[in-house]
């Protein structure tokens, strides 16, 4: 299993988390999504490497900004 972490800006509530989770779950290969508006962290799990640009695009589709965590 592979996990990738991102920082997401602009989330303020549980509804924000749900919006991000729903969009990111649609990215091909994603098997799990954990997101917290309190920390701004997004963790994406997959069996194989996932296209990071597709994850960022999914977060943007939900209305937020994302960047890969260092």
Backbone bond lengths (Angstrom), bond angles and torsions (degrees), N, CA, C in turn:
res aa  C-N    CA-C-N  psi(-1)  N-CA   C-N-CA  omega(-1)  CA-C   N-CA-C  phi
1 X - - - 1.444 - - 1.530 109.07 -
2 X 1.309 115.49 141.31 1.449 122.82 178.53 1.524 108.87 -114.55
3 X 1.333 117.08 139.69 1.457 120.05 173.22 1.522 108.96 -126.83
4 X 1.326 115.20 144.02 1.457 122.73 177.66 1.525 106.75 -128.66
5 X 1.329 116.26 139.27 1.458 120.40 179.45 1.522 110.15 -112.67
6 X 1.336 114.43 141.50 1.452 122.56 178.26 1.524 109.21 -130.74
7 X 1.325 116.29 154.69 1.465 122.32 169.56 1.521 106.43 -101.82
8 X 1.321 116.01 130.31 1.458 121.37 -179.66 1.519 108.13 -116.66
9 X 1.315 117.03 128.87 1.459 120.75 179.31 1.518 110.08 -106.74
10 X 1.324 114.41 147.28 1.456 121.00 175.68 1.517 115.75 102.80
11 X 1.320 118.52 -10.35 1.469 120.46 -179.86 1.523 109.46 -77.64
12 X 1.339 116.43 137.40 1.463 120.65 -178.94 1.520 114.41 -129.73
13 X 1.359 117.58 -7.29 1.466 118.32 -174.89 1.528 111.20 -158.28
14 X 1.309 115.09 178.20 1.455 121.43 179.33 1.518 112.75 -63.03
15 X 1.328 117.44 -32.55 1.466 120.52 177.90 1.531 109.83 -64.39
16 X 1.327 116.20 -38.19 1.470 120.94 176.59 1.534 109.56 -60.02
17 X 1.319 116.22 -46.13 1.463 121.08 179.10 1.527 110.61 -58.21
18 X 1.332 116.07 -45.35 1.458 121.17 -178.38 1.528 110.60 -62.28
19 X 1.325 117.59 -41.65 1.461 121.08 179.72 1.520 111.24 -62.26
20 X 1.329 116.53 -45.60 1.464 120.98 179.09 1.523 109.80 -64.33
21 X 1.330 117.19 -46.91 1.469 121.57 -178.97 1.531 110.67 -57.25
22 X 1.324 117.15 -46.66 1.464 120.51 -177.65 1.521 111.89 -62.61
23 X 1.324 117.82 -41.54 1.466 120.72 -179.82 1.530 111.43 -69.28
24 X 1.327 117.04 -44.86 1.465 120.38 -176.34 1.527 111.31 -68.40
25 X 1.321 117.92 -33.16 1.473 120.64 178.73 1.526 111.90 -62.48
26 X 1.330 117.61 -20.40 1.462 121.83 179.91 1.526 112.79 -81.18
27 X 1.334 117.89 -11.51 1.466 120.89 -179.93 1.531 108.66 -69.45
28 X 1.328 117.62 129.41 1.468 120.23 -179.19 1.531 112.13 -55.49
29 X 1.331 115.19 132.28 1.457 121.66 177.11 1.517 115.17 94.13
30 X 1.339 117.46 -15.21 1.464 120.54 -179.03 1.524 109.08 -72.69
31 X 1.343 115.89 129.17 1.459 120.60 179.89 1.531 112.37 -111.99
32 X 1.329 117.09 -14.94 1.459 120.28 179.56 1.516 111.15 -160.67
33 X 1.342 115.39 148.02 1.461 121.16 -179.85 1.520 108.80 -138.39
34 X 1.324 115.89 128.34 1.459 121.57 172.43 1.515 106.60 -122.39
35 X 1.335 116.52 131.73 1.460 120.02 -178.10 1.522 109.50 -142.21
36 X 1.334 116.45 141.24 1.462 121.74 179.97 1.517 109.40 -133.13
37 X 1.330 115.97 121.68 1.468 118.80 177.13 1.526 110.67 -72.42
38 X 1.325 116.65 -24.04 1.468 120.78 -178.16 1.522 111.65 -69.89
39 X 1.319 117.38 -39.66 1.462 120.89 -179.24 1.525 112.00 -101.82
40 X 1.334 116.90 -16.24 1.458 120.90 -176.59 1.511 113.03 75.12
41 X 1.324 116.53 17.18 1.457 120.30 -177.04 1.525 111.94 -97.01
42 X 1.323 114.49 140.49 1.449 123.44 175.71 1.516 107.21 -126.72
43 X 1.329 116.95 124.89 1.460 121.97 176.69 1.518 107.56 -116.75
44 X 1.331 115.42 126.38 1.456 121.76 -178.29 1.525 107.74 -114.05
45 X 1.325 116.51 126.68 1.467 122.14 178.42 1.521 109.37 -108.15
46 X 1.333 114.99 145.32 1.462 120.27 178.54 1.527 109.47 -155.76
47 X 1.321 115.46 158.35 1.460 120.23 177.48 1.525 110.05 -76.03
48 X 1.335 116.44 -31.77 1.454 122.52 179.39 1.525 108.12 -132.13
49 X 1.323 118.09 164.75 1.465 119.89 -179.96 1.538 112.26 -54.25
50 X 1.325 115.03 139.63 1.464 122.47 -178.31 1.525 108.39 -108.37
51 X 1.310 116.34 148.76 1.459 122.57 177.03 1.532 109.09 -67.05
52 X 1.331 116.54 107.75 1.466 121.01 -177.34 1.516 111.79 -61.07
53 X 1.324 117.40 -36.42 1.467 120.83 178.91 1.529 110.52 -63.13
54 X 1.322 116.89 -34.29 1.465 120.41 178.52 1.529 110.93 -68.66
55 X 1.335 116.76 -35.76 1.468 120.54 177.09 1.528 109.54 -66.62
56 X 1.325 117.00 -45.91 1.468 120.73 178.94 1.522 109.79 -60.96
57 X 1.329 117.61 -42.38 1.465 121.30 178.86 1.529 111.08 -63.02
58 X 1.323 117.42 -37.72 1.466 121.35 178.90 1.525 110.39 -65.69
59 X 1.329 117.21 -41.34 1.464 121.13 177.53 1.524 109.71 -63.56
60 X 1.325 116.94 -42.04 1.457 120.83 178.27 1.522 111.08 -63.98
61 X 1.328 116.95 -36.72 1.469 121.27 177.12 1.528 110.57 -61.40
62 X 1.335 115.87 -32.79 1.472 120.73 178.18 1.530 111.33 -77.27
63 X 1.349 116.76 -11.31 1.458 120.22 176.29 1.512 115.52 104.12
64 X 1.338 117.39 17.85 1.462 121.38 -176.48 1.523 110.06 -129.98
65 X 1.312 116.74 172.69 1.468 122.10 179.01 1.530 108.40 -110.72
66 X 1.328 116.56 141.73 1.465 120.66 179.31 1.512 110.55 -134.50
67 X 1.319 115.20 149.17 1.457 122.79 174.90 1.514 108.35 -142.93
68 X 1.297 117.26 143.44 1.466 122.49 178.60 1.529 108.58 -61.81
69 X 1.318 116.74 132.59 1.462 121.44 176.34 1.512 109.39 -74.86
70 X 1.302 115.88 144.71 1.476 120.61 -179.27 1.510 110.97 -76.97
